[in-house]
Amino acid sequence: MTTAERAELKEKIEEQITSTKVKIEDLEELSKPISPENSLGRITRMDAINNKSVAEAALRATRRKLGKLQHALSKIDSDDFGICAVCKKPIQPKRVMLMPESSRCVRCASR
């Protein structure tokens, strides 16, 4: 990976981190407890509880992604960045550009 490619990827990761943090704030708002004082019908309350649990699952996944992005950003200048953690072969450049948080090549990730 060239220096220019690393710089471009670093910028992309930083943008993704910023947008992921915004998404986390939105999901935290959606996953707040539903207060019992709200005059919701039984079906509406069940729907709100279901939506809350979906938002909580999305929040967990988004937090994991943020952690992986931050890890990728910290490792971007190291020699082993872009190397598969399993087979130790280079990860395809398009995959690294699409999913910079990925630590595995397509073949190893699909196993």
N, C-alpha and C positions, 0 to 999 in steps of 0.2 A: 504494500500500500504506500503510495507516494505521500509526501508531506502535504501537498495540496488536497489530496483525497482525505487525509486525516483531518485537516483543518475544516473541510466541508462537512465531514461526518461529525466532528466535534460541535460545530454550529447547529447541525440538525439535532443532535442529542440534547443540547441546551434548550432548543426550542421545544422539543418534546417534553423535557422536564418541566418547563414553564406551563405548557398546556395541561400536563398531567396534574400539576398542583392545583390548577383552576378546577379541573374536573373533580379532584378530591374534595375541594371546598363545596362544590355543588352537590356531590353525593353525600357528604356529611349533613348538609341541610335536609336532604331527602330522607335520611335515615334517622332523623330525630324521633324520639318517642311520640306516640300519638296520645295526646292528653285525653283522659276520660271525660272531661267536661264538655268536649265538643259534641254538639247535638247531631251526631251522625246516626243514620239508621244502621241496623245490624249488618246488612249486606255491604253497605258503604264502609263500615268499620272493618269488616273482613277484607274488603278490597284494599283499604289503606294499609292494613297490617301486611298483606301479601306484597304490596308495592314497597313497603319498608324493608321487608326481607330481601327482595330483589335488589334494592338499592344497597343494602348492607353487603351482599355478595359482590356486587360490582365495585363497591368501595374497597373490599379486601383485595380483589384482583388488581385494581388500579394502584393500590399502595404497593403491592408486590412488583408491578411494572415500574413504578417510580424507583424502588430500591434497585432493580436491575439496571435501569437507565443510569442512576447515579454511580453504580459499580462500573458500568461500561465507560462512563466519562472519566472515572479515576484510573482506569486501565488503558485508555486509548493510546497513550504514549509508550506503553510497554511493548516489548518485542513479541510477546505472546498474544497480543490483541488480534482478534480475527482468526485465531487458531482454535479448532474444535477441542473441547475439553475431554472428549471421549477418544477419538481416533487420532488426535494431534495433527490432522491435516488442515490446510487453510479452508476457512469457511468461504463459500462463494461470495464475491464482492457485492453482487446484487442483494443477497440475503443480509449481509452486514448493513448495507444502505437502507434496506426496508425495515429490518428489525435489529438495530444496533445493540439491543439488550441480549440478543441471542448468543449463547456460549457453545452451541452445537451446530454442526452442519445439518443439512436437510436429512441426509441418510441416518445419522445418529439420532436426530430428534424424532424421527418417525418410528424408531424401534421401541 
